[in-house]
């Protein structure tokens, strides 16, 4: 394929801090991401957006935008890695080689996959597999450390449209391009969209990420807590990323007619924070403070105090500098999710979750977003293994 939709989304930077609404709700974030998806569909394949990505993004990402991803081959010892990975994760990781950001995505999904557990039905209300309109959807793997939740989905279709060789992926949109899925996490319901990537065996897979602790849901989960999770899908349509149709003055990807149905999944998410440990850091530089760090089974969760960067003496445009954390090798940790909690004085608490690289020595760097990347603050700190 000339260009996968997931690769195109990896080129898109969604900086929610530049919106006038400083503390976006999860629903608003999902709406922005949906608009980004459809705008990306219309992008010329040679029109790329550059720049370092942070925050809500696809595949650490995106999470954030919560898109399906397929990544390159695993590590230096694939045979050893496979013994720790489910069949679904193996399929996802083997799905695409040589893709943009393939090494980064491999690292994320190998780490998360190794620490995931198989989805299990608990009680009469659990549904981990559902079928309607000749389309079957099931949840396969779950990762939850109390801060972030990952789960994998597998879609199998006995449907002429979705089984066509030309179809590359599927998404939970209706014919009028509206969200056709909702998730309910611990009683909080939100509209959602889910994208699936077609694999070589004809099945479709998806890796989804959800940030548990947010301004909208400031709940701290304990080890062993059970989080009720429900997924409700109403419509699925397929995409051919090689063919385009002209709609008005714009070109869009060819898509199938939406398949309507009633796919409901309901399953318990058990929090595994048994290996979590938190260290108070309390180091400050130029008004920026790294408050604490929590190491989980697969991630590092940081709490950072930020001043009002739009005010003096910083005068940073939009009050939004680049913030990153480097490991001992000098490389930035991969961001899984982040959000800001706005304080009354204009300062912010940043909750920043990154993939655990296994090291102990780190450096927080805050720089301006201009080409000179003027340094605002730098703090070295340590988190024990």
C-alpha positions in Angstrom: 0.0 0.0 0.0 1.2 3.5 -0.8 0.2 4.8 2.6 -1.7 3.4 5.5 -4.1 5.5 7.4 -2.3 4.8 10.7 1.0 6.1 9.2 -0.8 9.3 8.1 -2.2 9.8 11.6 1.3 9.3 13.0 2.2 12.5 11.1 -0.5 14.5 12.7 0.1 16.4 15.9 -3.1 17.1 17.9 -2.1 19.7 20.5 -5.1 20.1 22.8 -3.4 22.8 24.8 -3.7 25.3 21.9 -7.5 25.2 22.1 -9.2 28.0 24.0 -10.8 25.4 26.3 -7.8 24.6 28.5 -9.2 21.4 30.1 -10.9 19.4 27.3 -13.3 16.7 28.3 -12.8 13.1 27.0 -15.8 13.6 24.6 -14.3 16.8 23.2 -10.9 15.0 22.6 -12.6 12.2 20.8 -14.5 14.6 18.6 -11.3 16.4 17.7 -9.6 13.1 16.9 -12.5 12.1 14.7 -12.2 15.3 12.8 -8.5 14.7 12.4 -9.1 11.3 11.0 -11.4 12.5 8.3 -9.1 15.4 7.5 -6.2 13.0 7.2 -8.2 10.9 4.8 -8.3 13.9 2.5 -4.6 14.7 2.7 -2.4 14.3 -0.3 -0.1 11.4 0.4 3.0 13.6 -0.1 1.7 16.3 2.3 3.2 15.6 5.6 3.2 17.4 8.9 6.5 17.3 10.9 7.5 17.9 14.5 8.1 16.0 17.7 4.9 14.5 18.9 3.7 14.5 22.5 0.5 13.9 24.4 -2.6 12.5 22.8 -1.4 10.9 19.6 -1.7 7.6 17.7 0.2 4.7 19.2 1.9 6.9 21.8 -0.2 8.1 20.1 -3.0 8.2 20.3 -3.6 7.3 21.9 -4.1 8.1 22.0 -6.5 8.7 18.8 -7.2 5.1 19.7 -6.4 3.8 16.2 -5.5 0.2 15.4 -1.9 -0.3 14.7 0.4 -2.9 13.2 4.1 -2.8 13.9 7.4 -4.3 12.8 9.0 -7.5 14.0 9.8 -8.0 17.7 13.2 -7.2 19.1 16.4 -9.1 18.8 14.9 -12.4 20.0 11.5 -12.9 18.3 11.2 -16.6 19.5 11.6 -15.6 23.2 9.2 -12.7 22.8 6.5 -14.8 21.3 6.4 -17.0 24.3 5.2 -14.0 26.4 2.8 -12.6 23.8 -0.7 -13.7 23.0 -1.6 -14.9 19.5 -3.4 -11.6 18.9 -0.4 -9.5 19.9 1.9 -11.7 17.7 -0.5 -11.1 14.8 -0.5 -7.3 15.4 3.2 -7.1 15.7 3.9 -9.2 12.6 1.2 -7.3 10.6 3.5 -4.7 9.0 7.2 -4.4 8.7 9.2 -1.4 7.8 6.5 1.1 8.7 7.1 4.6 9.9 7.8 4.6 13.7 7.9 0.8 13.5 10.6 0.4 16.1 8.8 2.6 18.5 5.5 0.8 18.1 7.2 -2.5 18.5 8.7 -1.4 21.8 5.3 -0.2 23.1 3.2 -3.2 22.1 5.8 -5.8 23.1 6.0 -4.3 26.5 2.3 -3.9 26.9 1.7 -7.3 25.4 4.1 -9.1 27.7 2.3 -7.6 30.7 -1.3 -8.2 29.4 -3.6 -11.0 30.6 -6.3 -12.9 28.6 -9.8 -11.4 28.7 -12.0 -13.6 30.9 -15.8 -13.6 31.4 -16.7 -13.2 35.1 -20.4 -13.7 36.1 -23.5 -13.7 34.0 -23.2 -10.1 32.8 -19.8 -10.6 31.1 -19.7 -10.8 27.3 -16.2 -11.1 25.7 -17.5 -12.2 22.3 -20.4 -11.1 20.3 -21.8 -11.7 16.8 -24.4 -9.9 14.6 -24.8 -9.4 10.9 -22.2 -12.1 10.2 -19.6 -10.1 12.0 -18.0 -11.4 15.2 -16.0 -9.1 17.6 -14.2 -10.3 20.7 -11.9 -8.8 23.3 -8.6 -10.7 23.5 -6.1 -9.1 25.9 -6.2 -6.6 28.8 -3.5 -4.4 30.4 -4.3 -2.2 33.4 -1.9 -0.8 35.9 -4.3 1.8 37.5 -3.2 4.6 35.2 -3.7 3.3 31.7 -5.8 0.6 30.2 -5.0 -1.3 27.0 -7.2 -3.9 25.4 -7.1 -5.7 22.1 -10.0 -6.5 19.8 -10.4 -9.1 17.0 -13.0 -8.8 14.3 -13.9 -11.7 12.0 -16.4 -11.2 9.2 -18.4 -13.6 7.0 -19.3 -10.6 4.8 -18.6 -10.1 1.1 -17.7 -6.4 1.5 -15.3 -6.8 4.5 -13.8 -10.0 3.1 -12.8 -8.4 -0.2 -9.1 -8.5 -1.0 -9.0 -4.8 -1.6 -10.2 -3.9 1.9 -7.4 -2.8 4.2 -9.2 -1.8 7.4 -12.5 -1.2 9.1 -13.8 1.5 11.4 -16.9 2.0 13.6 -18.4 4.8 11.6 -21.9 5.0 10.1 -22.7 5.9 6.5 -23.0 9.6 7.5 -19.6 9.4 9.2 -20.8 9.6 12.7 -19.5 7.8 15.7 -21.0 4.3 15.9 -19.6 3.1 19.2 -19.7 4.0 22.8 -17.6 2.9 25.8 -18.6 3.0 29.4 -15.8 2.8 31.9 -16.7 2.6 35.6 -20.1 4.3 34.8 -18.7 7.1 32.6 -20.1 6.9 29.0 -18.5 8.4 26.0 -18.9 8.3 22.2 -16.0 6.6 20.6 -14.6 5.4 17.3 -12.5 2.3 16.8 -10.3 1.4 13.9 -9.3 -2.2 12.9 -6.3 -3.2 10.7 -6.8 -6.2 8.4 -4.2 -8.9 8.9 -2.8 -11.5 6.5 -5.2 -14.2 7.7 -8.3 -12.0 6.9 -9.1 -11.1 10.5 -9.1 -7.5 11.8 -7.3 -6.4 14.9 -7.2 -3.3 17.1 -5.2 -2.1 20.1 -7.1 0.5 22.2 -5.8 2.7 25.0 -7.7 4.5 27.6 -6.4 6.9 30.3 -8.0 6.0 33.6 -7.0 8.9 35.9 -8.2 12.2 34.3 -9.7 15.5 35.4 -13.1 14.1 34.4 -12.6 11.0 36.5 -10.0 11.7 39.3 -10.2 8.3 40.9 -7.2 6.4 42.1 -7.6 2.6 41.7 -6.1 0.1 44.1 -4.6 -3.3 43.4 -7.4 -5.8 42.7 -10.1 -3.2 42.0 -12.5 -4.3 39.3 -13.4 -1.7 36.8 -16.6 -2.4 34.8 -16.1 -1.9 31.1 -18.7 -1.9 28.3 -18.3 -1.5 24.6 -21.3 -0.9 22.4 -20.9 -0.9 18.6 -23.7 -0.1 16.1 -22.0 0.1 12.7 -18.8 -1.0 10.9 -17.5 -0.1 7.5 -14.4 -1.1 5.5 -11.8 1.0 3.7 -9.7 0.6 0.6 -6.7 2.8 1.1 -5.6 2.4 -2.5 -8.7 3.7 -4.1 -10.2 7.2 -3.9 -13.5 8.7 -4.9 -14.2 12.4 -5.6 -16.7 14.1 -3.4 -17.1 17.7 -4.3 -13.7 19.2 -4.7 -12.0 16.6 -2.4 -10.8 13.0 -2.8 -11.7 10.5 -0.2 -10.8 6.9 0.4 -13.2 4.3 -1.1 -15.3 2.7 1.7 -17.9 0.0 1.8 -21.5 0.5 2.8 -21.8 0.5 6.6 -22.9 -2.8 8.2 -25.4 -2.2 11.0 -25.6 -4.5 14.0 -25.7 -4.7 17.7 -22.3 -5.7 19.1 -22.1 -5.4 22.9 -19.1 -6.4 25.0 -19.0 -6.3 28.7 -16.1 -7.4 30.8 -14.3 -6.8 34.1 -10.9 -5.0 34.1 -8.9 -6.1 37.1 -6.3 -3.5 38.2 -2.8 -5.0 38.7 -0.8 -2.4 40.6 1.0 -5.0 42.7 4.4 -3.9 41.4 3.6 -0.1 41.5 5.9 2.0 43.7 5.9 5.7 44.0 8.9 7.9 44.8 8.7 11.6 45.8 11.1 13.6 43.8 10.5 17.2 44.7 13.2 18.7 42.4 12.6 22.2 40.9 14.2 24.3 38.2 13.0 27.7 36.9 9.5 27.2 38.3 9.1 23.7 37.0 8.9 20.9 39.6 9.0 17.1 39.1 6.8 16.1 42.1 6.7 12.3 42.0 7.2 9.2 39.8 5.4 5.9 39.9 6.8 2.8 38.2 4.2 0.3 37.2 4.5 -3.1 35.5 4.9 -1.5 32.1 4.9 2.3 32.5 6.3 5.3 34.3 3.7 7.9 35.6 5.1 11.3 36.4 3.4 14.3 38.2 4.9 17.6 37.2 4.1 21.1 38.4 4.2 23.8 35.7 4.0 27.6 36.0 1.8 29.6 33.8 4.1 29.6 30.7 2.0 32.2 28.9 2.9 34.8 31.6 6.2 36.6 32.4 9.0 35.7 32.5 8.3 32.8 30.2 6.0 34.3 27.5 5.7 31.0 25.7 3.2 31.1 22.8 -0.1 29.5 23.9 1.6 28.7 27.2 2.5 25.4 25.7 6.2 24.4 25.6 7.6 21.0 24.6 8.0 18.7 27.6 9.9 15.4 27.4 11.8 13.0 29.6 15.0 11.4 28.5 16.5 8.1 29.7 20.1 7.2 30.3 20.6 6.6 26.6 19.6 10.2 25.8 16.4 9.2 24.0 13.0 10.5 24.9 10.7 8.1 26.7 7.7 7.2 24.6 4.6 9.1 25.8 1.5 6.9 26.3 -0.8 9.6 27.6 -0.9 12.9 29.4 -3.3 15.5 30.6 -3.2 18.8 32.5 -5.1 19.9 35.6 -5.5 23.7 35.5 -5.0 25.4 38.9 -6.7 28.7 39.9 -3.5 30.7 39.6 -3.0 29.6 36.0 -0.4 27.0 36.9 -0.9 23.3 35.9 -0.4 19.8 37.2 0.8 17.6 34.3 0.1 13.9 34.6 2.6 12.3 32.2 2.6 8.5 31.5 5.5 7.0 29.5 6.6 3.5 28.5 9.0 2.2 31.1 12.5 1.8 29.5 13.9 -0.1 32.5 16.4 2.5 33.5 16.8 4.5 36.7 18.3 7.8 35.7 16.2 10.4 33.8 16.2 14.0 32.8 13.1 16.2 32.4 13.5 18.8 29.6 11.2 21.8 29.0 11.9 23.8 25.8 10.2 26.3 23.6 8.6 25.0 20.4 10.6 27.3 18.1 13.4 26.1 15.8 16.0 27.0 18.4 14.3 25.0 21.1 15.3 27.4 23.8 15.7 25.6 27.1 13.3 26.6 29.9 14.1 24.0 32.5 16.1 20.8 33.0 15.9 18.4 36.0 17.9 15.2 36.5 16.3 12.6 38.8 16.3 8.9 39.6 13.5 6.3 39.9 14.5 3.0 41.4 13.7 -0.3 39.7 
